[in-house]
Amino acid sequence: LLYLASFHFIDNPKLALSFLNQALRLDPKNSDLYQYKANIQEAIEHSSLAENNYLFAVQNDILNPFRREQLADFYARCQEYDKCLQILTDALASPSS
């Protein structure tokens, strides 16, 4: 399903999201799926939905610093610098393993 979502990302992002939703029903704690879904939503300018999925990715993989970095990058792209700085500060204060 992730392959199908990747295949349709450019030409049909709604179909790509549909495949990711199917995959999430099968594996609801898969942070990679949430991350990819957030990337697509951000690309089609659904920032609030993208933010939720970046947050789900972090919550389901809390010890992975990449997830927090991706969330911070999202906030920076949205010019929400206070949130970006908070994520990065929290990441520095907490152990990554």
Secondary structure as GFF3:
##gff-version 3
##sequence-region A 1 97
A	DSSP	alpha_helix	2	8	.	.	.	ID=ss1
A	DSSP	alpha_helix	13	26	.	.	.	ID=ss2
A	DSSP	alpha_helix	31	43	.	.	.	ID=ss3
A	DSSP	alpha_helix	47	60	.	.	.	ID=ss4
A	DSSP	alpha_helix	65	77	.	.	.	ID=ss5
A	DSSP	alpha_helix	81	93	.	.	.	ID=ss6
###
